[in-house]
Amino acid sequence: MKRVALAAALIAGLSAAGGARADCTCRYEGGDVLEGQTACIRTSSGARLARCEKFLNNTSWTFLDQPCPTAQLVGPWSTVQR
């Protein structure tokens, strides 16, 4: 009987640990960004793309070498050559 209770406690603990990971977030501009997602963060050296990651059991921003994604309006009034 003790083995059944121990196994149930172990499974419950693993389930709780797996569920906790989905709740890990980084904060930016008053909102939450889920772990693994990216955001374009304004810094003193301009906008930089960063990913929300875990570092020493805490969420933290890791700046990437990629530029922030941007959109460009193309139309007859723009200066972009097609």
Phi and psi in degrees as GROMACS dihedral restraints (atoms count N, CA, C in turn):
[ dihedral_restraints ]
;  ai    aj    ak    al  type     phi  dphi    fc
    3     4     5     6     1   -64.3    20    10
    4     5     6     7     1   -35.2    20    10
    6     7     8     9     1   -65.3    20    10
    7     8     9    10     1   -38.6    20    10
    9    10    11    12     1   -65.5    20    10
   10    11    12    13     1   -43.6    20    10
   12    13    14    15     1   -65.5    20    10
   13    14    15    16     1   -39.9    20    10
   15    16    17    18     1   -65.4    20    10
   16    17    18    19     1   -43.0    20    10
   18    19    20    21     1   -64.5    20    10
   19    20    21    22     1   -40.7    20    10
   21    22    23    24     1   -64.2    20    10
   22    23    24    25     1   -41.2    20    10
   24    25    26    27     1   -65.9    20    10
   25    26    27    28     1   -38.9    20    10
   27    28    29    30     1   -65.6    20    10
   28    29    30    31     1   -44.8    20    10
   30    31    32    33     1   -64.0    20    10
   31    32    33    34     1   -41.5    20    10
   33    34    35    36     1   -63.8    20    10
   34    35    36    37     1   -40.5    20    10
   36    37    38    39     1   -65.0    20    10
   37    38    39    40     1   -41.9    20    10
   39    40    41    42     1   -66.5    20    10
   40    41    42    43     1   -38.1    20    10
   42    43    44    45     1   -64.3    20    10
   43    44    45    46     1   -41.8    20    10
   45    46    47    48     1   -66.1    20    10
   46    47    48    49     1   -39.3    20    10
   48    49    50    51     1   -66.4    20    10
   49    50    51    52     1   -40.5    20    10
   51    52    53    54     1   -67.0    20    10
   52    53    54    55     1   -36.7    20    10
   54    55    56    57     1   -72.6    20    10
   55    56    57    58     1   -30.0    20    10
   57    58    59    60     1   -66.6    20    10
   58    59    60    61     1   -30.8    20    10
   60    61    62    63     1   -63.2    20    10
   61    62    63    64     1   -35.8    20    10
   63    64    65    66     1   -67.1    20    10
   64    65    66    67     1   -21.0    20    10
   66    67    68    69     1   -90.7    20    10
   67    68    69    70     1    -2.3    20    10
   69    70    71    72     1   -74.4    20    10
   70    71    72    73     1   127.1    20    10
   72    73    74    75     1  -137.6    20    10
   73    74    75    76     1   159.6    20    10
   75    76    77    78     1  -108.8    20    10
   76    77    78    79     1   152.3    20    10
   78    79    80    81     1  -101.6    20    10
   79    80    81    82     1   139.5    20    10
   81    82    83    84     1  -156.6    20    10
   82    83    84    85     1   128.4    20    10
   84    85    86    87     1    49.3    20    10
   85    86    87    88     1    44.6    20    10
   87    88    89    90     1    77.5    20    10
   88    89    90    91     1     6.5    20    10
   90    91    92    93     1  -123.2    20    10
   91    92    93    94     1   172.5    20    10
   93    94    95    96     1  -105.7    20    10
   94    95    96    97     1   138.3    20    10
   96    97    98    99     1  -119.4    20    10
   97    98    99   100     1   124.6    20    10
   99   100   101   102     1   -66.7    20    10
  100   101   102   103     1   150.1    20    10
  102   103   104   105     1   -56.8    20    10
  103   104   105   106     1   131.9    20    10
  105   106   107   108     1    97.2    20    10
  106   107   108   109     1   -17.7    20    10
  108   109   110   111     1   -87.9    20    10
  109   110   111   112     1   162.0    20    10
  111   112   113   114     1  -113.3    20    10
  112   113   114   115     1   161.3    20    10
  114   115   116   117     1  -147.2    20    10
  115   116   117   118     1   150.6    20    10
  117   118   119   120     1   -92.1    20    10
  118   119   120   121     1   109.3    20    10
  120   121   122   123     1  -104.0    20    10
  121   122   123   124     1   131.0    20    10
  123   124   125   126     1   -77.1    20    10
  124   125   126   127     1   127.3    20    10
  126   127   128   129     1  -125.8    20    10
  127   128   129   130     1   176.3    20    10
  129   130   131   132     1   -66.1    20    10
  130   131   132   133     1   -21.2    20    10
  132   133   134   135     1  -101.6    20    10
  133   134   135   136     1    18.2    20    10
  135   136   137   138     1   107.3    20    10
  136   137   138   139     1  -179.6    20    10
  138   139   140   141     1   -73.5    20    10
  139   140   141   142     1   135.9    20    10
  141   142   143   144     1  -134.7    20    10
  142   143   144   145     1   143.2    20    10
  144   145   146   147     1   -82.1    20    10
  145   146   147   148     1   131.4    20    10
  147   148   149   150     1  -136.4    20    10
  148   149   150   151     1   149.7    20    10
  150   151   152   153     1  -112.2    20    10
  151   152   153   154     1   138.7    20    10
  153   154   155   156     1   -77.4    20    10
  154   155   156   157     1   119.4    20    10
  156   157   158   159     1  -137.7    20    10
  157   158   159   160     1   165.5    20    10
  159   160   161   162     1   -90.0    20    10
  160   161   162   163     1   136.8    20    10
  162   163   164   165     1  -141.6    20    10
  163   164   165   166     1   118.0    20    10
  165   166   167   168     1    51.5    20    10
  166   167   168   169     1    47.4    20    10
  168   169   170   171     1    66.5    20    10
  169   170   171   172     1    18.8    20    10
  171   172   173   174     1  -131.4    20    10
  172   173   174   175     1   149.1    20    10
  174   175   176   177     1   -78.9    20    10
  175   176   177   178     1   146.3    20    10
  177   178   179   180     1  -153.6    20    10
  178   179   180   181     1   155.4    20    10
  180   181   182   183     1   -87.1    20    10
  181   182   183   184     1   131.8    20    10
  183   184   185   186     1  -114.0    20    10
  184   185   186   187     1   116.9    20    10
  186   187   188   189     1   -75.1    20    10
  187   188   189   190     1   136.3    20    10
  189   190   191   192     1  -100.6    20    10
  190   191   192   193     1   163.7    20    10
  192   193   194   195     1   -84.2    20    10
  193   194   195   196     1    -3.2    20    10
  195   196   197   198     1   -86.6    20    10
  196   197   198   199     1   147.0    20    10
  198   199   200   201     1   -75.8    20    10
  199   200   201   202     1   161.0    20    10
  201   202   203   204     1   -65.0    20    10
  202   203   204   205     1   138.2    20    10
  204   205   206   207     1   -67.5    20    10
  205   206   207   208     1   141.7    20    10
  207   208   209   210     1  -133.3    20    10
  208   209   210   211     1   158.5    20    10
  210   211   212   213     1  -111.2    20    10
  211   212   213   214     1   150.0    20    10
  213   214   215   216     1  -130.6    20    10
  214   215   216   217     1   130.7    20    10
  216   217   218   219     1   -84.0    20    10
  217   218   219   220     1   122.4    20    10
  219   220   221   222     1  -115.5    20    10
  220   221   222   223     1   128.2    20    10
  222   223   224   225     1  -168.6    20    10
  223   224   225   226     1  -178.2    20    10
  225   226   227   228     1   -65.1    20    10
  226   227   228   229     1   -20.0    20    10
  228   229   230   231     1   -89.9    20    10
  229   230   231   232     1    -9.3    20    10
  231   232   233   234     1   -86.9    20    10
  232   233   234   235     1   165.4    20    10
  234   235   236   237     1   -95.1    20    10
  235   236   237   238     1     4.4    20    10
  237   238   239   240     1   -78.6    20    10
  238   239   240   241     1   131.2    20    10
  240   241   242   243     1   -82.5    20    10
  241   242   243   244     1   133.2    20    10
